[in-house]
Amino acid sequence: MKGKLKEKKRDLKCRICNSEKGLIRKYGLMLCRRCFKEQAERLGFKKYGYH
């Protein structure tokens, strides 16, 4: 069981830069926060400001 857990933990990396930190997994994105910031508009996310 421990071996499978380690395998799955190893797969949790950003698809673009392979970083394990700041990973956004929601909606199956699998992007770190830095890559998400660069790709968000292309993926259809909109930035809302504070008014």
CHARMM-style PDB file with segment names, atoms N, HN, CA, C and O in Angstrom:
ATOM      1  N   MET     1       0.824  -1.204   0.000  1.00  0.00      PROA
ATOM      2  CA  MET     1       0.000   0.000   0.000  1.00  0.00      PROA
ATOM      3  C   MET     1       0.859   1.255   0.000  1.00  0.00      PROA
ATOM      4  O   MET     1       0.563   2.221  -0.704  1.00  0.00      PROA
ATOM      5  N   LYS     2       1.934   1.236   0.800  1.00  0.00      PROA
ATOM      6  HN  LYS     2       2.175   0.452   1.371  1.00  0.00      PROA
ATOM      7  CA  LYS     2       2.792   2.419   0.860  1.00  0.00      PROA
ATOM      8  C   LYS     2       3.428   2.724  -0.490  1.00  0.00      PROA
ATOM      9  O   LYS     2       3.593   3.890  -0.850  1.00  0.00      PROA
ATOM     10  N   GLY     3       3.781   1.694  -1.232  1.00  0.00      PROA
ATOM     11  HN  GLY     3       3.647   0.747  -0.940  1.00  0.00      PROA
ATOM     12  CA  GLY     3       4.387   1.895  -2.544  1.00  0.00      PROA
ATOM     13  C   GLY     3       3.459   2.637  -3.494  1.00  0.00      PROA
ATOM     14  O   GLY     3       3.902   3.516  -4.233  1.00  0.00      PROA
ATOM     15  N   LYS     4       2.167   2.288  -3.481  1.00  0.00      PROA
ATOM     16  HN  LYS     4       1.807   1.574  -2.881  1.00  0.00      PROA
ATOM     17  CA  LYS     4       1.194   2.965  -4.353  1.00  0.00      PROA
ATOM     18  C   LYS     4       1.024   4.414  -3.962  1.00  0.00      PROA
ATOM     19  O   LYS     4       0.903   5.279  -4.830  1.00  0.00      PROA
ATOM     20  N   LEU     5       1.012   4.699  -2.652  1.00  0.00      PROA
ATOM     21  HN  LEU     5       1.110   3.996  -1.947  1.00  0.00      PROA
ATOM     22  CA  LEU     5       0.863   6.067  -2.176  1.00  0.00      PROA
ATOM     23  C   LEU     5       2.040   6.921  -2.642  1.00  0.00      PROA
ATOM     24  O   LEU     5       1.856   8.057  -3.079  1.00  0.00      PROA
ATOM     25  N   LYS     6       3.240   6.374  -2.546  1.00  0.00      PROA
ATOM     26  HN  LYS     6       3.390   5.451  -2.191  1.00  0.00      PROA
ATOM     27  CA  LYS     6       4.426   7.112  -2.996  1.00  0.00      PROA
ATOM     28  C   LYS     6       4.374   7.354  -4.502  1.00  0.00      PROA
ATOM     29  O   LYS     6       4.764   8.423  -4.973  1.00  0.00      PROA
ATOM     30  N   GLU     7       3.893   6.369  -5.258  1.00  0.00      PROA
ATOM     31  HN  GLU     7       3.575   5.501  -4.875  1.00  0.00      PROA
ATOM     32  CA  GLU     7       3.773   6.545  -6.714  1.00  0.00      PROA
ATOM     33  C   GLU     7       2.826   7.685  -7.036  1.00  0.00      PROA
ATOM     34  O   GLU     7       3.138   8.522  -7.883  1.00  0.00      PROA
ATOM     35  N   LYS     8       1.689   7.734  -6.387  1.00  0.00      PROA
ATOM     36  HN  LYS     8       1.435   7.054  -5.699  1.00  0.00      PROA
ATOM     37  CA  LYS     8       0.718   8.794  -6.658  1.00  0.00      PROA
ATOM     38  C   LYS     8       1.257  10.140  -6.224  1.00  0.00      PROA
ATOM     39  O   LYS     8       1.043  11.135  -6.915  1.00  0.00      PROA
ATOM     40  N   LYS     9       1.950  10.199  -5.098  1.00  0.00      PROA
ATOM     41  HN  LYS     9       2.123   9.390  -4.536  1.00  0.00      PROA
ATOM     42  CA  LYS     9       2.524  11.445  -4.615  1.00  0.00      PROA
ATOM     43  C   LYS     9       3.545  11.965  -5.626  1.00  0.00      PROA
ATOM     44  O   LYS     9       3.644  13.174  -5.837  1.00  0.00      PROA
ATOM     45  N   ARG    10       4.290  11.083  -6.240  1.00  0.00      PROA
ATOM     46  HN  ARG    10       4.211  10.101  -6.069  1.00  0.00      PROA
ATOM     47  CA  ARG    10       5.318  11.454  -7.210  1.00  0.00      PROA
ATOM     48  C   ARG    10       4.700  12.063  -8.468  1.00  0.00      PROA
ATOM     49  O   ARG    10       5.339  12.875  -9.137  1.00  0.00      PROA
ATOM     50  N   ASP    11       3.472  11.684  -8.795  1.00  0.00      PROA
ATOM     51  HN  ASP    11       2.952  11.024  -8.252  1.00  0.00      PROA
ATOM     52  CA  ASP    11       2.808  12.169 -10.008  1.00  0.00      PROA
ATOM     53  C   ASP    11       2.228  13.567  -9.839  1.00  0.00      PROA
ATOM     54  O   ASP    11       1.774  14.157 -10.819  1.00  0.00      PROA
ATOM     55  N   LEU    12       2.229  14.111  -8.631  1.00  0.00      PROA
ATOM     56  HN  LEU    12       2.598  13.632  -7.835  1.00  0.00      PROA
ATOM     57  CA  LEU    12       1.635  15.423  -8.380  1.00  0.00      PROA
ATOM     58  C   LEU    12       2.643  16.524  -8.695  1.00  0.00      PROA
ATOM     59  O   LEU    12       3.273  17.087  -7.800  1.00  0.00      PROA
ATOM     60  N   LYS    13       2.779  16.814  -9.972  1.00  0.00      PROA
ATOM     61  HN  LYS    13       2.267  16.357 -10.699  1.00  0.00      PROA
ATOM     62  CA  LYS    13       3.710  17.843 -10.441  1.00  0.00      PROA
ATOM     63  C   LYS    13       3.035  18.685 -11.513  1.00  0.00      PROA
ATOM     64  O   LYS    13       2.095  18.243 -12.174  1.00  0.00      PROA
ATOM     65  N   CYS    14       3.529  19.891 -11.671  1.00  0.00      PROA
ATOM     66  HN  CYS    14       4.293  20.250 -11.135  1.00  0.00      PROA
ATOM     67  CA  CYS    14       3.033  20.788 -12.712  1.00  0.00      PROA
ATOM     68  C   CYS    14       3.324  20.172 -14.084  1.00  0.00      PROA
ATOM     69  O   CYS    14       4.406  19.633 -14.318  1.00  0.00      PROA
ATOM     70  N   ARG    15       2.342  20.260 -14.983  1.00  0.00      PROA
ATOM     71  HN  ARG    15       1.463  20.697 -14.793  1.00  0.00      PROA
ATOM     72  CA  ARG    15       2.515  19.698 -16.326  1.00  0.00      PROA
ATOM     73  C   ARG    15       3.535  20.466 -17.158  1.00  0.00      PROA
ATOM     74  O   ARG    15       4.109  19.914 -18.097  1.00  0.00      PROA
ATOM     75  N   ILE    16       3.766  21.729 -16.825  1.00  0.00      PROA
ATOM     76  HN  ILE    16       3.299  22.177 -16.062  1.00  0.00      PROA
ATOM     77  CA  ILE    16       4.650  22.558 -17.633  1.00  0.00      PROA
ATOM     78  C   ILE    16       6.084  22.559 -17.100  1.00  0.00      PROA
ATOM     79  O   ILE    16       7.030  22.277 -17.836  1.00  0.00      PROA
ATOM     80  N   CYS    17       6.235  22.883 -15.802  1.00  0.00      PROA
ATOM     81  HN  CYS    17       5.468  23.113 -15.204  1.00  0.00      PROA
ATOM     82  CA  CYS    17       7.595  23.054 -15.257  1.00  0.00      PROA
ATOM     83  C   CYS    17       8.004  21.962 -14.278  1.00  0.00      PROA
ATOM     84  O   CYS    17       9.116  22.011 -13.752  1.00  0.00      PROA
ATOM     85  N   ASN    18       7.153  20.985 -14.015  1.00  0.00      PROA
ATOM     86  HN  ASN    18       6.250  20.945 -14.442  1.00  0.00      PROA
ATOM     87  CA  ASN    18       7.421  19.871 -13.106  1.00  0.00      PROA
ATOM     88  C   ASN    18       7.648  20.281 -11.655  1.00  0.00      PROA
ATOM     89  O   ASN    18       8.235  19.515 -10.891  1.00  0.00      PROA
ATOM     90  N   SER    19       7.203  21.453 -11.264  1.00  0.00      PROA
ATOM     91  HN  SER    19       6.726  22.075 -11.885  1.00  0.00      PROA
ATOM     92  CA  SER    19       7.310  21.895  -9.874  1.00  0.00      PROA
ATOM     93  C   SER    19       6.261  21.172  -9.036  1.00  0.00      PROA
ATOM     94  O   SER    19       5.167  20.880  -9.518  1.00  0.00      PROA
ATOM     95  N   GLU    20       6.599  20.885  -7.784  1.00  0.00      PROA
ATOM     96  HN  GLU    20       7.488  21.122  -7.392  1.00  0.00      PROA
ATOM     97  CA  GLU    20       5.662  20.240  -6.867  1.00  0.00      PROA
ATOM     98  C   GLU    20       5.014  21.258  -5.938  1.00  0.00      PROA
ATOM     99  O   GLU    20       4.096  20.911  -5.194  1.00  0.00      PROA
ATOM    100  N   LYS    21       5.468  22.496  -5.964  1.00  0.00      PROA
ATOM    101  HN  LYS    21       6.214  22.778  -6.568  1.00  0.00      PROA
ATOM    102  CA  LYS    21       4.988  23.517  -5.039  1.00  0.00      PROA
ATOM    103  C   LYS    21       3.878  24.350  -5.659  1.00  0.00      PROA
ATOM    104  O   LYS    21       3.927  24.677  -6.845  1.00  0.00      PROA
ATOM    105  N   GLY    22       2.874  24.692  -4.853  1.00  0.00      PROA
ATOM    106  HN  GLY    22       2.834  24.426  -3.890  1.00  0.00      PROA
ATOM    107  CA  GLY    22       1.787  25.564  -5.301  1.00  0.00      PROA
ATOM    108  C   GLY    22       0.943  24.958  -6.403  1.00  0.00      PROA
ATOM    109  O   GLY    22       0.503  25.671  -7.305  1.00  0.00      PROA
ATOM    110  N   LEU    23       0.711  23.663  -6.350  1.00  0.00      PROA
ATOM    111  HN  LEU    23       1.069  23.084  -5.617  1.00  0.00      PROA
ATOM    112  CA  LEU    23       0.009  22.960  -7.424  1.00  0.00      PROA
ATOM    113  C   LEU    23      -1.493  23.208  -7.362  1.00  0.00      PROA
ATOM    114  O   LEU    23      -2.101  23.095  -6.298  1.00  0.00      PROA
ATOM    115  N   ILE    24      -2.092  23.544  -8.501  1.00  0.00      PROA
ATOM    116  HN  ILE    24      -1.599  23.635  -9.366  1.00  0.00      PROA
ATOM    117  CA  ILE    24      -3.534  23.736  -8.618  1.00  0.00      PROA
ATOM    118  C   ILE    24      -4.092  22.496  -9.319  1.00  0.00      PROA
ATOM    119  O   ILE    24      -3.891  22.299 -10.518  1.00  0.00      PROA
ATOM    120  N   ARG    25      -4.795  21.667  -8.547  1.00  0.00      PROA
ATOM    121  HN  ARG    25      -4.958  21.827  -7.573  1.00  0.00      PROA
ATOM    122  CA  ARG    25      -5.329  20.415  -9.092  1.00  0.00      PROA
ATOM    123  C   ARG    25      -6.792  20.522  -9.488  1.00  0.00      PROA
ATOM    124  O   ARG    25      -7.315  19.644 -10.173  1.00  0.00      PROA
ATOM    125  N   LYS    26      -7.457  21.590  -9.063  1.00  0.00      PROA
ATOM    126  HN  LYS    26      -7.032  22.303  -8.506  1.00  0.00      PROA
ATOM    127  CA  LYS    26      -8.884  21.739  -9.326  1.00  0.00      PROA
ATOM    128  C   LYS    26      -9.153  21.710 -10.830  1.00  0.00      PROA
ATOM    129  O   LYS    26      -8.384  22.261 -11.617  1.00  0.00      PROA
ATOM    130  N   TYR    27     -10.238  21.070 -11.213  1.00  0.00      PROA
ATOM    131  HN  TYR    27     -10.863  20.623 -10.573  1.00  0.00      PROA
ATOM    132  CA  TYR    27     -10.648  20.897 -12.619  1.00  0.00      PROA
ATOM    133  C   TYR    27      -9.605  20.124 -13.426  1.00  0.00      PROA
ATOM    134  O   TYR    27      -9.608  20.188 -14.656  1.00  0.00      PROA
ATOM    135  N   GLY    28      -8.721  19.402 -12.758  1.00  0.00      PROA
ATOM    136  HN  GLY    28      -8.718  19.350 -11.760  1.00  0.00      PROA
ATOM    137  CA  GLY    28      -7.709  18.618 -13.464  1.00  0.00      PROA
ATOM    138  C   GLY    28      -6.624  19.459 -14.110  1.00  0.00      PROA
ATOM    139  O   GLY    28      -5.973  19.006 -15.051  1.00  0.00      PROA
ATOM    140  N   LEU    29      -6.416  20.686 -13.618  1.00  0.00      PROA
ATOM    141  HN  LEU    29      -6.944  21.054 -12.853  1.00  0.00      PROA
ATOM    142  CA  LEU    29      -5.434  21.584 -14.233  1.00  0.00      PROA
ATOM    143  C   LEU    29      -4.005  21.074 -14.092  1.00  0.00      PROA
ATOM    144  O   LEU    29      -3.249  21.074 -15.064  1.00  0.00      PROA
ATOM    145  N   MET    30      -3.628  20.641 -12.893  1.00  0.00      PROA
ATOM    146  HN  MET    30      -4.241  20.641 -12.104  1.00  0.00      PROA
ATOM    147  CA  MET    30      -2.279  20.154 -12.615  1.00  0.00      PROA
ATOM    148  C   MET    30      -1.208  21.157 -13.064  1.00  0.00      PROA
ATOM    149  O   MET    30      -0.244  20.799 -13.741  1.00  0.00      PROA
ATOM    150  N   LEU    31      -1.403  22.423 -12.669  1.00  0.00      PROA
ATOM    151  HN  LEU    31      -2.186  22.714 -12.119  1.00  0.00      PROA
ATOM    152  CA  LEU    31      -0.451  23.494 -12.960  1.00  0.00      PROA
ATOM    153  C   LEU    31      -0.025  24.138 -11.657  1.00  0.00      PROA
ATOM    154  O   LEU    31      -0.830  24.266 -10.734  1.00  0.00      PROA
ATOM    155  N   CYS    32       1.234  24.543 -11.572  1.00  0.00      PROA
ATOM    156  HN  CYS    32       1.887  24.438 -12.321  1.00  0.00      PROA
ATOM    157  CA  CYS    32       1.660  25.306 -10.398  1.00  0.00      PROA
ATOM    158  C   CYS    32       1.107  26.721 -10.538  1.00  0.00      PROA
ATOM    159  O   CYS    32       0.681  27.122 -11.622  1.00  0.00      PROA
ATOM    160  N   ARG    33       1.114  27.468  -9.451  1.00  0.00      PROA
ATOM    161  HN  ARG    33       1.460  27.142  -8.571  1.00  0.00      PROA
ATOM    162  CA  ARG    33       0.494  28.801  -9.469  1.00  0.00      PROA
ATOM    163  C   ARG    33       1.180  29.739 -10.450  1.00  0.00      PROA
ATOM    164  O   ARG    33       0.523  30.602 -11.033  1.00  0.00      PROA
ATOM    165  N   ARG    34       2.476  29.591 -10.643  1.00  0.00      PROA
ATOM    166  HN  ARG    34       3.009  28.890 -10.169  1.00  0.00      PROA
ATOM    167  CA  ARG    34       3.197  30.471 -11.577  1.00  0.00      PROA
ATOM    168  C   ARG    34       2.789  30.185 -13.022  1.00  0.00      PROA
ATOM    169  O   ARG    34       2.512  31.104 -13.793  1.00  0.00      PROA
ATOM    170  N   CYS    35       2.756  28.907 -13.376  1.00  0.00      PROA
ATOM    171  HN  CYS    35       2.981  28.160 -12.750  1.00  0.00      PROA
ATOM    172  CA  CYS    35       2.355  28.544 -14.744  1.00  0.00      PROA
ATOM    173  C   CYS    35       0.884  28.869 -14.972  1.00  0.00      PROA
ATOM    174  O   CYS    35       0.500  29.267 -16.071  1.00  0.00      PROA
ATOM    175  N   PHE    36       0.048  28.699 -13.929  1.00  0.00      PROA
ATOM    176  HN  PHE    36       0.359  28.375 -13.036  1.00  0.00      PROA
ATOM    177  CA  PHE    36      -1.365  29.041 -14.067  1.00  0.00      PROA
ATOM    178  C   PHE    36      -1.528  30.518 -14.373  1.00  0.00      PROA
ATOM    179  O   PHE    36      -2.341  30.895 -15.217  1.00  0.00      PROA
ATOM    180  N   LYS    37      -0.762  31.352 -13.693  1.00  0.00      PROA
ATOM    181  HN  LYS    37      -0.102  31.046 -13.008  1.00  0.00      PROA
ATOM    182  CA  LYS    37      -0.864  32.801 -13.910  1.00  0.00      PROA
ATOM    183  C   LYS    37      -0.533  33.152 -15.362  1.00  0.00      PROA
ATOM    184  O   LYS    37      -1.153  34.040 -15.948  1.00  0.00      PROA
ATOM    185  N   GLU    38       0.438  32.459 -15.931  1.00  0.00      PROA
ATOM    186  HN  GLU    38       0.942  31.739 -15.455  1.00  0.00      PROA
ATOM    187  CA  GLU    38       0.822  32.710 -17.317  1.00  0.00      PROA
ATOM    188  C   GLU    38      -0.218  32.172 -18.308  1.00  0.00      PROA
ATOM    189  O   GLU    38      -0.443  32.778 -19.356  1.00  0.00      PROA
ATOM    190  N   GLN    39      -0.847  31.048 -17.985  1.00  0.00      PROA
ATOM    191  HN  GLN    39      -0.664  30.556 -17.134  1.00  0.00      PROA
ATOM    192  CA  GLN    39      -1.732  30.361 -18.922  1.00  0.00      PROA
ATOM    193  C   GLN    39      -3.216  30.633 -18.697  1.00  0.00      PROA
ATOM    194  O   GLN    39      -4.034  30.232 -19.525  1.00  0.00      PROA
ATOM    195  N   ALA    40      -3.591  31.298 -17.607  1.00  0.00      PROA
ATOM    196  HN  ALA    40      -2.927  31.624 -16.935  1.00  0.00      PROA
ATOM    197  CA  ALA    40      -4.993  31.421 -17.194  1.00  0.00      PROA
ATOM    198  C   ALA    40      -5.891  32.011 -18.279  1.00  0.00      PROA
ATOM    199  O   ALA    40      -6.961  31.464 -18.547  1.00  0.00      PROA
ATOM    200  N   GLU    41      -5.493  33.091 -18.897  1.00  0.00      PROA
ATOM    201  HN  GLU    41      -4.624  33.535 -18.679  1.00  0.00      PROA
ATOM    202  CA  GLU    41      -6.343  33.730 -19.897  1.00  0.00      PROA
ATOM    203  C   GLU    41      -6.538  32.831 -21.116  1.00  0.00      PROA
ATOM    204  O   GLU    41      -7.632  32.775 -21.679  1.00  0.00      PROA
ATOM    205  N   ARG    42      -5.504  32.144 -21.515  1.00  0.00      PROA
ATOM    206  HN  ARG    42      -4.616  32.190 -21.058  1.00  0.00      PROA
ATOM    207  CA  ARG    42      -5.595  31.224 -22.647  1.00  0.00      PROA
ATOM    208  C   ARG    42      -6.544  30.068 -22.329  1.00  0.00      PROA
ATOM    209  O   ARG    42      -7.201  29.536 -23.224  1.00  0.00      PROA
ATOM    210  N   LEU    43      -6.614  29.681 -21.049  1.00  0.00      PROA
ATOM    211  HN  LEU    43      -6.080  30.114 -20.322  1.00  0.00      PROA
ATOM    212  CA  LEU    43      -7.497  28.599 -20.623  1.00  0.00      PROA
ATOM    213  C   LEU    43      -8.935  29.064 -20.395  1.00  0.00      PROA
ATOM    214  O   LEU    43      -9.816  28.241 -20.148  1.00  0.00      PROA
ATOM    215  N   GLY    44      -9.182  30.370 -20.475  1.00  0.00      PROA
ATOM    216  HN  GLY    44      -8.466  31.038 -20.675  1.00  0.00      PROA
ATOM    217  CA  GLY    44     -10.539  30.874 -20.346  1.00  0.00      PROA
ATOM    218  C   GLY    44     -10.879  31.464 -18.991  1.00  0.00      PROA
ATOM    219  O   GLY    44     -12.041  31.783 -18.738  1.00  0.00      PROA
ATOM    220  N   PHE    45      -9.900  31.618 -18.117  1.00  0.00      PROA
ATOM    221  HN  PHE    45      -8.956  31.359 -18.323  1.00  0.00      PROA
ATOM    222  CA  PHE    45     -10.130  32.238 -16.819  1.00  0.00      PROA
ATOM    223  C   PHE    45      -9.997  33.740 -16.961  1.00  0.00      PROA
ATOM    224  O   PHE    45      -9.163  34.231 -17.722  1.00  0.00      PROA
ATOM    225  N   LYS    46     -10.827  34.474 -16.219  1.00  0.00      PROA
ATOM    226  HN  LYS    46     -11.504  34.075 -15.600  1.00  0.00      PROA
ATOM    227  CA  LYS    46     -10.778  35.939 -16.290  1.00  0.00      PROA
ATOM    228  C   LYS    46     -10.300  36.494 -14.967  1.00  0.00      PROA
ATOM    229  O   LYS    46     -10.608  35.953 -13.905  1.00  0.00      PROA
ATOM    230  N   LYS    47      -9.550  37.570 -15.036  1.00  0.00      PROA
ATOM    231  HN  LYS    47      -9.300  38.010 -15.899  1.00  0.00      PROA
ATOM    232  CA  LYS    47      -9.026  38.219 -13.841  1.00  0.00      PROA
ATOM    233  C   LYS    47      -9.991  39.314 -13.415  1.00  0.00      PROA
ATOM    234  O   LYS    47     -10.361  40.176 -14.213  1.00  0.00      PROA
ATOM    235  N   TYR    48     -10.390  39.273 -12.162  1.00  0.00      PROA
ATOM    236  HN  TYR    48     -10.089  38.573 -11.514  1.00  0.00      PROA
ATOM    237  CA  TYR    48     -11.274  40.293 -11.606  1.00  0.00      PROA
ATOM    238  C   TYR    48     -10.500  41.135 -10.615  1.00  0.00      PROA
ATOM    239  O   TYR    48      -9.772  40.604  -9.776  1.00  0.00      PROA
ATOM    240  N   GLY    49     -10.654  42.453 -10.707  1.00  0.00      PROA
ATOM    241  HN  GLY    49     -11.245  42.885 -11.388  1.00  0.00      PROA
ATOM    242  CA  GLY    49      -9.948  43.366  -9.817  1.00  0.00      PROA
ATOM    243  C   GLY    49     -10.768  43.684  -8.585  1.00  0.00      PROA
ATOM    244  O   GLY    49     -11.934  43.303  -8.482  1.00  0.00      PROA
ATOM    245  N   TYR    50     -10.155  44.378  -7.665  1.00  0.00      PROA
ATOM    246  HN  TYR    50      -9.208  44.688  -7.749  1.00  0.00      PROA
ATOM    247  CA  TYR    50     -10.840  44.821  -6.451  1.00  0.00      PROA
ATOM    248  C   TYR    50     -11.402  46.220  -6.711  1.00  0.00      PROA
ATOM    249  O   TYR    50     -10.649  47.137  -7.039  1.00  0.00      PROA
ATOM    250  N   HSD    51     -12.710  46.388  -6.569  1.00  0.00      PROA
ATOM    251  HN  HSD    51     -13.322  45.643  -6.303  1.00  0.00      PROA
ATOM    252  CA  HSD    51     -13.323  47.694  -6.813  1.00  0.00      PROA
ATOM    253  C   HSD    51     -13.833  48.271  -5.546  1.00  0.00      PROA
ATOM    254  OT1 HSD    51     -14.384  49.372  -5.548  1.00  0.00      PROA
TER     255      HSD     51
END
